[in-house]
Amino acid sequence: MNALHRQPERLAPRDSAGDGARERLLLAGLRLFAERGFAATSTRELAELAGVNVASIAYYFGDKAGLYRATIVEPMGSADDDIALYADPQLTLAQALSAFYRSLLEPLRQGEINRLCMKLHFREMLEPTGVFEQEIVEDIRRMHEALVHLLCRALGLGAADDALLRLAICLAAPGVHLHTARDVTERIVPGLMDGDAALRAWQDQLVHYGLAMVEAERARRAA
């Protein structure tokens, strides 16, 4: 999502000093911004939590705003990488949906980091700075458009209509829900999202339901 939620060793680009200062600042920013918001978090607090001097914020991110944007954008990862997983026209629909759901569920493997990312996104919605809006325009919209293109191809449509756009949203919604309602899910059914095997089971079941939704739409159009 180069991404906080991929593998821990890739939380941030390699620091020029080789001491992990940028990575620690990114994690400190993620935690403090998620807990307090942008305005209530000082550069001194960020530097203290990361174990660096305040000047490091300017060195790696330009300023506090640059660090904040990195905590919003970098956990989402590269939209191009995610799109490439499921946009290949050589893939079957089942293969493409499997890749799509794998990219959606991958952040869940990062535990506490993923929870902080969700908390930060919720805070950004309540106290908008404009950063997440830019992320929607630049990346999330392109991922949605790639899914719409995949569905057009699967259903033999030259262009998307409102029904197909609704289908694309419905396909993405279960994966998004697993992120936004993770704490609730884990309270209701403890252990259902724990470990690689559990997430693989979620992925396989989402593909099963996704294929069923596409076939239901195909049947609706044929009728």
N, C-alpha and C positions, 0 to 999 in steps of 0.2 A: 503497500500500500504504500540502503537508502530509506528504510521504513522502521519505525519503532516496533511494529507488530510482527515483523518477519522473524528474524533470528536475533537473539540478544546481541551477538557480536556485530550486528549491522544497525545498531540503534542510531548511529550518526556516522557521517563520513570520517575517515581517518584524520585525526588531529595532526597538524603540522609538527607539533612538539612531541607527538607520540605518547602523550600521557593521559589521553582520554578526557581531557578537559571539556571539549565540545560535547561529548556524549554525556558527561555528568551535568553540564549546564542544561542540556536538552531534557534530561530526566527531572532535574530540579524544577525547570520551568513547567513541565507537564504536571508535576505534583502540586506546586504552589498555585499556578494559574487555575487548575481544576478546583482547588479548595477555596481560593480567595477571589479569583477573577484578576483581570489585567490591572485595573487601577489600584487595587488594594495590595498588590505585590511590589515590593521595592527591589531595586537592583542589588542592594546590599544583602537582602534576604536570599535572593537567588544565588549570589556568589558564595555566601556562607554555606548554604545547603550543598552546593556543588563542590566546595572546598577549593575555590579559585579566587583570584582577585577580581574586583569589579571590572577592571579594564578588559578582562577576557570576554565579557559580553559584547563589547564593542568590536573586539578583534574577530570573533567568530560570527557574530550576527548583526553587527552594525549598531544596534541599540536594543533596548528592551522590547520595542515593537517588533524588531526582526526576530528576536528569540520567540516571542509569542506566536508570530506567524509560523515559525518552524514547528512549534509544538502542535499547531493545528494541521499543517500541511504534511509534514513528514510521516506521521503515523498512518496517513491515508495511503502512502506509497505512490508508486508510479501508475497512473491510469493506463498508460501505454502498455505496461507489463501485464496488467490485469486483462485489458481488452484483448491482447494477443493470445491469451489463454483460450478464449471462447469464440473469437471472431473468424478463425480460419474456415473458409468455405469448404475445405476438405473434410471437416469433422461432421459426423452424424449429429442429429439433434440431441441424442442422449449424451454423446461425448461433449458437445458444446455446453449443455446444461450442467454436466458434471464439473467441467472446468469453471463455469460461472459460479456455482455454489462453493467450489473449493476456494476460489478467491474471496468470496464473501465470508467464509467461516475461518479462514486462516488466522485472522487477528485474535480469535477466541483462544488460540493456543498460548497467548502471551499473558493470560491471567490478570494480575493486578494492573499491568500496563494498559490492557484493553479497557478495564474498568475506569481508569483515570481518563483515557481518551473519550469514553462516552460521557463522563462527568463534565469534561471540558467542553464537549460539543453542546451538551445541554445548557451549560452556563453561557456559552456563546449565543445560543438562541435567546436566552433571557436577557443578556447584556451584550447585544451585538456590537462588534467592532468593524464588521464588514469583511473580515478575513474569511469566514466560512462561506459567505455569499460568493466570494471570488472562487473558492474551491468548488462550489456547486457549478458555477458557470464554466470553469476551466476543465474540471475532471469528471465530476459526477454526471453531468449532462452528457458528456461524451460516452461514458460507460452505458448510460441508458440508451443512447442512440445506437450503440453497437448491438445491444440486446434487441432493440426494435428491428434493426436490419436483419439479425439472425432469424427473428420470427417471421418477417416478411418472406425470407427465403424458404423457411420451413413450410409456410402456408401458401406459397406460390403467389404472393401479392406484389404488385409493382410499387405500391406506396402504402404507408400506414394510415389507417383510419382510427377513429376514436376507440373503437372496440379493441383494436390491436394495441393501442397505447395503454388501455386499461389492463390488458393481459400482461404487458411488460411490467407494469407496476405490481400486479398481483404475484408475478413470479419472483420479484425481488423482495417483496414484503416479508415472507417467512424468515429469510436470512437476516434481514435488518432487525426483525423482532427479536431474534436470538441475542442480538447485541443490546438493544435498548431495554429489554426486559430480563436480562440475564440474572440479576439479583433475585427477582421475583420467581423466575423459573427454578433457581437453585433452592429457594425456600420451600416451594411447593413439591418439587420432585428432586431431592438431593441426589447428586451423582449422575444425573442424566446427561450432563455436559462435560464430565470429567474424563480427560485423557484422549489420546489419539483415536482409539477404537470407537469411543462414543461420538466423536466429531465425524468420523468416517461414516458411522451409521446415520447420523443426521444428514450428511451429504447424500448418501445413497437414497434415503427416504425422500428428501427434497427433490431429487431428480425424478423419482417415481411419480410424485405428485405433480411436478412440473410438466412431465410428459402427458399426464392425464388432463391437465388444464389446456395444453395445446391441442390435444385431440378433441376435447370438448368444444373448443372454439372452432376447430375444423368442421365438426359435425353441425354446429350451429349455423355456420356459413353455408354448408351444403343443403341444409333444410330450407 
